[in-house]
């Protein structure tokens, strides 16, 4: 048995930029959800969903001990802060876009665990 949740219900994220690269770190609230996110939240998924915006390579680094993932997205800011006419030259909206993705939670992935954010 499984259920679909928005990533924002089980994780939080921070984003930053350097030149034309955007960096997004995603951390699960409950470590039981880490496996499901690890299997589903990939560079390929980001390319599939946001390919028109992500024209370069995407590197994913796993931070298993912290329950997180660091995505480095090259050519993701239309030239970067100094070159782009994009309203979001720093790439701050990437956190919200990624957290809006759906994740399928199986029972063994903590699917029965609450999915509300802490606090």
C-alpha positions as CSV (number, residue, x, y, z in Angstrom):
1,X,0.0,0.0,0.0
2,X,1.2,3.5,-0.8
3,X,0.2,7.1,-0.8
4,X,1.3,10.1,-2.7
5,X,2.4,13.2,-0.9
6,X,4.0,16.5,-1.9
7,X,7.7,16.6,-1.1
8,X,7.1,19.8,0.9
9,X,5.0,17.7,3.3
10,X,8.0,15.5,4.2
11,X,11.0,17.7,3.5
12,X,12.4,21.2,3.5
13,X,14.9,22.9,1.2
14,X,17.4,25.7,0.8
15,X,18.7,27.2,-2.4
16,X,21.6,29.3,-3.5
17,X,23.6,30.3,-6.5
18,X,27.0,30.8,-7.9
19,X,27.2,32.2,-11.4
20,X,24.9,30.3,-13.7
21,X,24.6,27.4,-11.3
22,X,21.8,26.9,-8.8
23,X,22.3,24.8,-5.7
24,X,19.4,23.2,-3.8
25,X,19.6,21.1,-0.7
26,X,16.6,19.0,0.3
27,X,16.3,17.4,3.8
28,X,13.6,15.0,4.9
29,X,12.0,15.7,8.3
30,X,11.6,12.0,9.1
31,X,14.6,9.7,8.2
32,X,12.1,6.9,7.4
33,X,11.2,8.9,4.2
34,X,14.8,9.1,3.1
35,X,14.7,5.9,1.0
36,X,11.6,6.9,-1.0
37,X,13.0,10.4,-1.7
38,X,16.4,8.8,-2.7
39,X,14.8,6.6,-5.2
40,X,12.5,9.2,-6.7
41,X,14.1,12.6,-6.5
42,X,16.8,12.4,-9.1
43,X,18.4,14.7,-11.6
44,X,16.5,12.9,-14.4
45,X,13.2,13.7,-12.7
46,X,14.2,17.4,-12.4
47,X,15.2,17.4,-16.1
48,X,11.9,15.7,-17.0
49,X,9.8,18.2,-15.0
50,X,11.8,21.4,-15.5
51,X,13.8,20.7,-18.7
52,X,12.8,24.0,-20.3
53,X,14.6,25.8,-17.4
54,X,17.4,23.3,-16.7
55,X,19.6,23.3,-19.8
56,X,22.8,21.9,-18.2
57,X,23.9,18.9,-16.2
58,X,22.5,18.1,-12.8
59,X,24.7,16.6,-10.1
60,X,23.1,15.0,-7.0
61,X,25.1,14.4,-3.8
62,X,23.6,12.3,-1.1
63,X,24.0,13.4,2.5
64,X,22.6,10.2,4.1
65,X,23.7,11.0,7.6
66,X,21.8,14.2,7.5
67,X,18.8,12.9,5.6
68,X,19.5,15.2,2.7
69,X,20.4,15.6,-1.0
70,X,22.4,18.5,-2.6
71,X,21.6,19.2,-6.2
72,X,23.9,21.3,-8.3
73,X,22.1,22.4,-11.4
74,X,24.4,23.9,-14.1
75,X,23.0,26.4,-16.6
76,X,19.9,26.8,-14.5
77,X,19.8,30.6,-14.1
78,X,19.7,31.9,-17.7
79,X,23.2,33.3,-17.3
80,X,23.2,34.1,-13.6
81,X,22.5,37.3,-11.6
82,X,24.6,39.6,-13.6
83,X,23.6,38.4,-17.1
84,X,20.0,37.3,-16.8
85,X,16.8,39.3,-17.2
86,X,15.1,36.5,-15.2
87,X,13.1,37.8,-12.2
88,X,14.8,35.1,-10.1
89,X,18.4,35.4,-11.0
90,X,19.5,33.9,-7.7
91,X,17.4,30.8,-8.2
92,X,15.5,31.1,-4.9
93,X,12.3,29.7,-6.5
94,X,14.0,26.3,-7.2
95,X,13.3,25.2,-3.6
96,X,9.5,25.8,-4.0
97,X,9.4,24.2,-7.4
98,X,11.2,21.0,-6.2
99,X,9.2,20.8,-3.0
100,X,6.0,20.9,-5.2
101,X,6.9,17.5,-6.7
102,X,5.0,14.4,-5.7
103,X,6.6,11.5,-3.9
104,X,5.1,8.0,-3.5
105,X,5.5,6.6,0.0
106,X,5.3,2.9,0.5
107,X,4.5,1.4,4.0
108,X,8.2,0.4,4.4
109,X,9.2,4.0,3.6
110,X,7.4,5.4,6.6
111,X,4.2,5.8,4.6
112,X,2.2,5.5,7.8
113,X,4.3,8.3,9.4
114,X,2.7,11.7,9.8
115,X,3.6,14.0,6.9
116,X,3.1,17.4,8.4
117,X,6.1,19.6,8.8
118,X,7.5,20.1,12.3
119,X,6.9,23.2,14.3
